[in-house]
Amino acid sequence: MPVSSPHHTRFATVALLASATGVLIATFGCAHGNSASASPSPLEVEVAPVQQKDVPIYREWIGTLDGLVNADIKAQVTGYLTQQAYTEGSFVKQGQLLFQIDPRPFQAVVDQARGQVAQTQGQLEQSRAQLAQAEAQVAVAEANQHRVQLDVDRYTPLVQAQAISQQDFDDANQNNMSAKAQVQAARAQVETARAQIIAAAAAVETAKAALDTAQINLGFTRITSPIDGIPGIAQQQVGALVNPASPPITTVSTLDPIKAYFTASEQEFLDFTRRFPTAEQRQAHTRELDLQLILSDGTTYPQKGTFDFANRQVDVRTGAIRLAGLFPNHDNSLRPGEYARVRTAIQIQKNALLVPQLAVIDLQGTHQVAVVDGDNKVSIRNVDLGDTYGTDWVVRSGVKPGEHVVAQGLQKVRQGMQVNPKPFQGK
């Protein structure tokens, strides 16, 4: 084993010290780096400014669609259905045949009524002929009475002068009285003939009325549509016996425009009447309303609607009043019975403060926002919310115009926390 020299010993000592120094420097450097990396950076959040502008205040109500006119198609005479002449769900025109009731029994009644009319008209003509004959007899009787009256007038001075016998004068008077009686009898026959004419004319009118009724009933065997519209499914089939007491065979609805019924609360109605106290103001405002129809799948119907009417009373059971709006429906895509939401702007709120809906947190009925100040520190505030406007809330109090609220990362921030704000990219 070799023996180390003093020179070698000093060299080894210096090397050992240098190695230890490097280890300490490395250890210190690592510790310094770990300390620097452990210092947390501010939380990055997205903030949105509090905006101020005029916004419309919308209201929505649940509505039900119905036809503008819904005509129940019912039988008006008793008979068997022999034909269904329309396709269910297709468009029909006013007067178009829908169903046919067997017309044969009604046609027989019409033919019988026509015969009765002809018979009574014959009786009327016969009565008129009798009247003419009676009037002729009156003329003959009056002429005969006039002749014998002349004899009486001529015999009167002669019998006074005893130029003729009393017997001849009495015979002339007797003939005159007989002629007058014949005139009276003939005139009575005229009155009788006239009464017969009146009775015959009344019989003719009665027969004509019966014929009209029979023709109307025959026409009722053709069940036609009273309006342009869409008929529903037939509730009675061919071969069914129908009568005026039967339920509707089908219903035809006018769908363009289509009516949307919806109900507003009594409080909403009172608020409306206070804002527009006169009937003229209310009518002017409702004429300006643009109604939107939000369908059951969430889409908005492309055609705007107009306000139609408000019911005359508030329902005592629900405390709501029924309203109606009209919507164009040229392609008949909307059908009665559909549910939809009716939406409209009821007023304009001036200088409203808006924050994104994502910037508001609900804590058991208390609404809060996180406001970031100029030093990027968070301040948690309670806010009083109004209506929604698109994706924003209208804030009544709690924030000021130009302030910034946290819209992304809201769940991670705390009161007084330092944050790194970035512009909100949600809109």
QUIGILIN-V299298 format. One record per pair of residues at least 6 apart in sequence whose C-alpha atoms are under 7 Angstrom apart, sorted by the first residue. I is the first residue (numbers start at 1). J is the second residue. D is the distance in Angstrom with one decimal. If there is no record, write none. Layout:
((I & J & D) (I & J & D))
This chain:
((42 & 418 & 5.8) (42 & 419 & 4.8) (42 & 420 & 5.5) (43 & 419 & 4.7) (43 & 420 & 5.6) (44 & 419 & 5.8) (44 & 420 & 4.5) (44 & 421 & 5.9) (45 & 406 & 6.6) (45 & 408 & 5.8) (45 & 409 & 5.3) (45 & 419 & 6.8) (45 & 420 & 6.1) (45 & 421 & 5.1) (45 & 422 & 6.0) (46 & 406 & 5.8) (46 & 407 & 5.7) (46 & 408 & 4.9) (46 & 409 & 6.9) (46 & 421 & 5.6) (46 & 422 & 4.6) (46 & 423 & 5.3) (46 & 424 & 4.6) (47 & 404 & 5.8) (47 & 405 & 5.2) (47 & 406 & 4.3) (47 & 407 & 5.3) (47 & 408 & 6.9) (47 & 421 & 6.0) (47 & 422 & 6.0) (47 & 423 & 5.4) (47 & 424 & 5.0) (48 & 404 & 5.3) (48 & 405 & 5.5) (48 & 406 & 6.5) (48 & 407 & 6.3) (48 & 423 & 6.4) (48 & 424 & 5.3) (49 & 402 & 5.6) (49 & 403 & 5.6) (49 & 404 & 4.3) (49 & 405 & 6.4) (50 & 353 & 6.4) (50 & 354 & 5.7) (50 & 355 & 5.4) (50 & 400 & 6.8) (50 & 401 & 5.2) (50 & 402 & 5.2) (50 & 403 & 5.4) (50 & 404 & 5.9) (51 & 353 & 5.6) (51 & 354 & 5.1) (51 & 355 & 6.8) (51 & 401 & 5.9) (51 & 402 & 6.6) (52 & 351 & 5.4) (52 & 352 & 5.3) (52 & 353 & 4.6) (52 & 354 & 6.2) (52 & 401 & 6.1) (53 & 350 & 6.7) (53 & 351 & 4.6) (53 & 352 & 5.4) (53 & 353 & 6.9) (54 & 348 & 6.6) (54 & 349 & 5.6) (54 & 350 & 4.4) (54 & 351 & 5.0) (54 & 352 & 5.8) (55 & 348 & 5.6) (55 & 349 & 5.4) (55 & 350 & 6.7) (55 & 352 & 6.6) (56 & 345 & 5.7) (56 & 347 & 5.8) (56 & 348 & 4.3) (56 & 349 & 6.1) (57 & 345 & 5.3) (57 & 346 & 5.9) (57 & 347 & 5.4) (57 & 348 & 5.9) (57 & 349 & 6.6) (57 & 387 & 6.8) (58 & 343 & 6.7) (58 & 344 & 5.4) (58 & 345 & 4.1) (58 & 346 & 5.8) (59 & 343 & 5.6) (59 & 344 & 5.8) (59 & 345 & 6.4) (59 & 346 & 6.8) (60 & 341 & 6.2) (60 & 342 & 5.5) (60 & 343 & 4.4) (60 & 344 & 6.8) (61 & 262 & 6.2) (61 & 263 & 6.6) (61 & 264 & 6.9) (61 & 341 & 5.5) (61 & 342 & 5.3) (61 & 343 & 6.6) (62 & 262 & 5.9) (62 & 340 & 6.1) (62 & 341 & 4.6) (62 & 342 & 6.4) (63 & 260 & 6.0) (63 & 261 & 5.3) (63 & 262 & 4.2) (63 & 339 & 5.8) (63 & 340 & 5.2) (63 & 341 & 5.4) (63 & 342 & 6.1) (64 & 260 & 5.5) (64 & 261 & 5.2) (64 & 262 & 6.5) (64 & 337 & 6.1) (64 & 338 & 5.8) (64 & 339 & 4.7) (64 & 340 & 6.2) (65 & 258 & 7.0) (65 & 259 & 5.7) (65 & 260 & 4.4) (65 & 261 & 6.3) (65 & 335 & 6.8) (65 & 336 & 4.8) (65 & 337 & 5.3) (65 & 338 & 5.3) (65 & 339 & 6.5) (66 & 258 & 6.3) (66 & 259 & 5.2) (66 & 260 & 6.2) (66 & 336 & 4.1) (66 & 337 & 6.1) (67 & 253 & 5.2) (67 & 254 & 5.3) (67 & 255 & 5.1) (67 & 258 & 5.3) (67 & 259 & 5.7) (67 & 336 & 5.8) (68 & 254 & 5.4) (68 & 255 & 6.2) (68 & 257 & 6.6) (68 & 258 & 5.4) (68 & 259 & 5.4) (69 & 253 & 5.5) (69 & 254 & 5.2) (70 & 251 & 6.5) (70 & 252 & 5.8) (70 & 253 & 4.4) (70 & 254 & 6.6) (71 & 251 & 5.5) (71 & 252 & 5.2) (71 & 253 & 6.2) (72 & 248 & 5.7) (72 & 250 & 6.3) (72 & 251 & 4.5) (72 & 252 & 6.5) (73 & 248 & 5.3) (73 & 249 & 5.7) (73 & 250 & 5.3) (73 & 251 & 5.5) (74 & 244 & 6.8) (74 & 247 & 6.8) (74 & 248 & 4.6) (74 & 249 & 5.6) (75 & 242 & 6.3) (75 & 243 & 5.5) (75 & 244 & 5.2) (76 & 220 & 6.2) (76 & 243 & 6.3) (76 & 244 & 4.7) (77 & 217 & 6.6) (77 & 220 & 6.5) (77 & 243 & 5.4) (77 & 244 & 5.9) (78 & 242 & 5.6) (78 & 243 & 4.1) (78 & 244 & 6.8) (79 & 101 & 5.8) (79 & 102 & 6.2) (79 & 241 & 5.6) (79 & 242 & 5.7) (79 & 243 & 6.6) (80 & 101 & 5.4) (80 & 102 & 5.7) (80 & 239 & 5.6) (80 & 240 & 5.5) (80 & 241 & 4.4) (80 & 242 & 6.2) (81 & 99 & 7.0) (81 & 100 & 5.8) (81 & 101 & 4.4) (81 & 102 & 6.3) (81 & 238 & 4.9) (81 & 239 & 5.0) (81 & 240 & 5.6) (81 & 241 & 6.5) (82 & 100 & 5.6) (82 & 101 & 5.6) (82 & 102 & 5.8) (82 & 238 & 5.3) (82 & 239 & 6.0) (83 & 99 & 5.5) (83 & 100 & 5.0) (83 & 238 & 5.8) (84 & 98 & 5.9) (84 & 99 & 4.6) (84 & 100 & 6.7) (84 & 238 & 6.7) (85 & 97 & 6.0) (85 & 98 & 4.9) (85 & 99 & 5.6) (86 & 98 & 5.4) (88 & 231 & 6.1) (88 & 232 & 5.8) (88 & 233 & 5.5) (89 & 230 & 5.8) (89 & 231 & 5.5) (89 & 232 & 5.6) (90 & 230 & 5.8) (90 & 231 & 6.8) (91 & 229 & 5.7) (91 & 230 & 4.8) (92 & 228 & 5.8) (92 & 229 & 5.6) (92 & 230 & 6.2) (93 & 225 & 6.9) (93 & 227 & 6.5) (93 & 228 & 4.4) (93 & 229 & 6.7) (94 & 225 & 5.2) (94 & 226 & 5.2) (94 & 227 & 4.4) (94 & 228 & 4.8) (95 & 224 & 5.2) (95 & 225 & 5.1) (95 & 226 & 5.9) (96 & 224 & 5.2) (96 & 225 & 5.5) (97 & 222 & 6.5) (97 & 223 & 6.0) (97 & 224 & 4.3) (97 & 225 & 6.6) (98 & 223 & 5.7) (98 & 224 & 5.2) (98 & 225 & 6.6) (99 & 222 & 6.3) (99 & 223 & 5.0) (99 & 224 & 7.0) (100 & 221 & 5.7) (100 & 222 & 4.9) (100 & 223 & 6.1) (101 & 221 & 4.5) (101 & 222 & 6.4) (102 & 221 & 6.7) (103 & 218 & 6.2) (103 & 221 & 5.9) (106 & 214 & 6.7) (106 & 217 & 6.7) (106 & 218 & 5.2) (107 & 218 & 6.3) (109 & 214 & 6.1) (110 & 211 & 5.9) (110 & 214 & 5.1) (110 & 215 & 5.9) (113 & 207 & 6.4) (113 & 210 & 6.1) (113 & 211 & 4.8) (114 & 211 & 6.1) (116 & 207 & 5.9) (117 & 204 & 5.8) (117 & 207 & 4.9) (117 & 208 & 5.9) (120 & 200 & 6.3) (120 & 203 & 5.9) (120 & 204 & 5.0) (121 & 204 & 5.7) (123 & 200 & 6.0) (124 & 197 & 5.7) (124 & 200 & 4.7) (124 & 201 & 6.0) (127 & 193 & 6.0) (127 & 196 & 5.8) (127 & 197 & 5.1) (128 & 197 & 6.1) (130 & 193 & 5.9) (131 & 190 & 5.6) (131 & 193 & 4.7) (131 & 194 & 6.2) (134 & 186 & 6.1) (134 & 189 & 5.6) (134 & 190 & 4.9) (135 & 190 & 5.8) (137 & 186 & 5.8) (138 & 183 & 5.7) (138 & 186 & 4.7) (138 & 187 & 5.8) (141 & 179 & 6.5) (141 & 182 & 5.8) (141 & 183 & 4.9) (142 & 183 & 5.6) (144 & 179 & 6.3) (145 & 176 & 5.9) (145 & 179 & 4.5) (145 & 180 & 5.8) (148 & 172 & 6.6) (148 & 175 & 6.4) (148 & 176 & 5.2) (149 & 176 & 5.7) (151 & 172 & 6.3) (152 & 169 & 6.9) (152 & 172 & 5.5) (152 & 173 & 6.0) (155 & 169 & 5.9) (158 & 164 & 5.9) (159 & 165 & 6.4) (159 & 166 & 6.3) (159 & 169 & 6.7) (228 & 254 & 6.3) (229 & 252 & 5.8) (229 & 253 & 5.1) (229 & 254 & 4.4) (229 & 255 & 6.5) (230 & 252 & 5.3) (230 & 253 & 5.4) (230 & 254 & 6.6) (231 & 250 & 6.7) (231 & 251 & 5.5) (231 & 252 & 4.1) (231 & 253 & 6.4) (232 & 250 & 5.8) (232 & 251 & 5.5) (232 & 252 & 6.3) (233 & 250 & 6.2) (234 & 249 & 5.7) (234 & 250 & 5.0) (235 & 249 & 4.9) (235 & 250 & 5.9) (236 & 249 & 5.5) (255 & 329 & 6.5) (255 & 332 & 6.3) (256 & 328 & 5.8) (256 & 329 & 4.7) (256 & 330 & 5.9) (256 & 332 & 6.9) (257 & 326 & 6.0) (257 & 327 & 5.3) (257 & 328 & 4.5) (257 & 329 & 5.3) (258 & 326 & 5.7) (258 & 327 & 5.4) (258 & 328 & 6.5) (258 & 329 & 6.2) (259 & 324 & 6.5) (259 & 325 & 5.7) (259 & 326 & 4.7) (259 & 327 & 6.5) (260 & 324 & 5.5) (260 & 325 & 5.2) (260 & 326 & 6.2) (261 & 322 & 6.9) (261 & 323 & 5.7) (261 & 324 & 4.5) (261 & 325 & 6.6) (262 & 322 & 5.8) (262 & 323 & 5.3) (262 & 324 & 6.2) (263 & 320 & 6.0) (263 & 321 & 5.4) (263 & 322 & 4.4) (263 & 323 & 5.7) (264 & 320 & 5.5) (264 & 321 & 5.5) (264 & 322 & 6.6) (265 & 319 & 6.3) (265 & 320 & 4.3) (265 & 321 & 6.3) (266 & 319 & 5.7) (266 & 320 & 5.1) (266 & 321 & 6.5) (276 & 282 & 5.4) (286 & 307 & 6.1) (287 & 307 & 6.7) (289 & 306 & 6.4) (289 & 307 & 6.7) (289 & 344 & 7.0) (290 & 304 & 6.0) (290 & 305 & 5.9) (290 & 306 & 5.8) (290 & 344 & 6.2) (291 & 304 & 5.6) (291 & 305 & 4.6) (291 & 306 & 5.8) (291 & 342 & 6.5) (291 & 343 & 5.8) (291 & 344 & 5.0) (292 & 301 & 7.0) (292 & 304 & 5.5) (292 & 305 & 6.3) (292 & 342 & 5.7) (292 & 343 & 4.9) (292 & 344 & 6.1) (293 & 300 & 5.8) (293 & 301 & 5.3) (293 & 340 & 6.4) (293 & 341 & 5.8) (293 & 342 & 4.9) (293 & 343 & 6.4) (294 & 300 & 4.4) (294 & 301 & 6.1) (294 & 340 & 5.6) (294 & 341 & 5.0) (294 & 342 & 6.4) (295 & 301 & 6.7) (295 & 340 & 4.7) (295 & 341 & 6.5) (296 & 339 & 6.3) (296 & 340 & 5.5) (303 & 327 & 6.8) (303 & 328 & 6.4) (304 & 327 & 6.5) (305 & 325 & 6.4) (305 & 326 & 5.4) (305 & 327 & 4.3) (305 & 328 & 6.9) (306 & 325 & 5.5) (306 & 326 & 5.4) (306 & 327 & 6.7) (307 & 324 & 6.4) (307 & 325 & 4.4) (307 & 326 & 6.4) (308 & 324 & 5.4) (308 & 325 & 4.8) (308 & 326 & 6.2) (309 & 323 & 5.9) (309 & 324 & 5.5) (310 & 322 & 6.1) (310 & 323 & 4.4) (310 & 324 & 6.5) (311 & 321 & 6.4) (311 & 322 & 5.4) (311 & 323 & 6.1) (313 & 321 & 6.5) (314 & 320 & 5.5) (314 & 321 & 4.5) (315 & 321 & 6.1) (352 & 394 & 6.4) (353 & 394 & 5.6) (353 & 395 & 5.4) (353 & 401 & 6.8) (354 & 392 & 6.0) (354 & 393 & 5.6) (354 & 394 & 4.8) (354 & 395 & 6.0) (355 & 392 & 5.4) (355 & 393 & 5.5) (355 & 394 & 6.8) (356 & 391 & 6.1) (356 & 392 & 4.2) (356 & 393 & 6.1) (356 & 407 & 6.8) (357 & 391 & 5.9) (357 & 392 & 4.9) (357 & 393 & 5.5) (358 & 407 & 5.4) (359 & 369 & 6.0) (359 & 405 & 6.5) (359 & 406 & 5.7) (359 & 407 & 4.2) (359 & 410 & 6.9) (360 & 367 & 6.4) (360 & 368 & 5.7) (360 & 369 & 5.2) (361 & 367 & 5.6) (361 & 368 & 5.3) (361 & 369 & 6.5) (362 & 368 & 6.6) (367 & 382 & 5.7) (367 & 383 & 5.7) (367 & 384 & 7.0) (368 & 380 & 6.7) (368 & 381 & 5.4) (368 & 382 & 4.4) (368 & 383 & 5.6) (369 & 380 & 5.9) (369 & 381 & 5.5) (369 & 382 & 6.6) (369 & 405 & 6.6) (370 & 378 & 6.1) (370 & 379 & 5.6) (370 & 380 & 4.6) (370 & 381 & 6.4) (370 & 405 & 5.4) (370 & 406 & 5.5) (371 & 378 & 5.6) (371 & 379 & 5.1) (371 & 380 & 6.3) (371 & 404 & 5.7) (371 & 405 & 4.4) (371 & 406 & 6.4) (372 & 378 & 4.7) (372 & 379 & 6.3) (372 & 404 & 5.6) (372 & 405 & 5.9) (376 & 418 & 5.7) (376 & 419 & 5.6) (376 & 420 & 6.7) (376 & 421 & 7.0) (377 & 416 & 5.5) (377 & 417 & 5.5) (377 & 418 & 4.6) (377 & 419 & 6.2) (378 & 414 & 6.8) (378 & 415 & 5.6) (378 & 416 & 4.9) (378 & 417 & 5.3) (378 & 418 & 6.5) (379 & 415 & 5.3) (379 & 416 & 6.0) (380 & 415 & 5.7) (381 & 398 & 6.6) (382 & 398 & 6.1) (383 & 395 & 6.8) (383 & 397 & 5.7) (383 & 398 & 4.5) (384 & 395 & 5.9) (384 & 396 & 5.3) (384 & 397 & 5.3) (384 & 398 & 6.6) (385 & 393 & 6.7) (385 & 394 & 5.9) (385 & 395 & 4.5) (385 & 396 & 5.6) (386 & 393 & 6.8) (386 & 394 & 5.0) (386 & 395 & 5.7) (386 & 396 & 6.1) (387 & 393 & 6.2) (387 & 394 & 5.5) (388 & 394 & 5.9) (407 & 424 & 6.6))
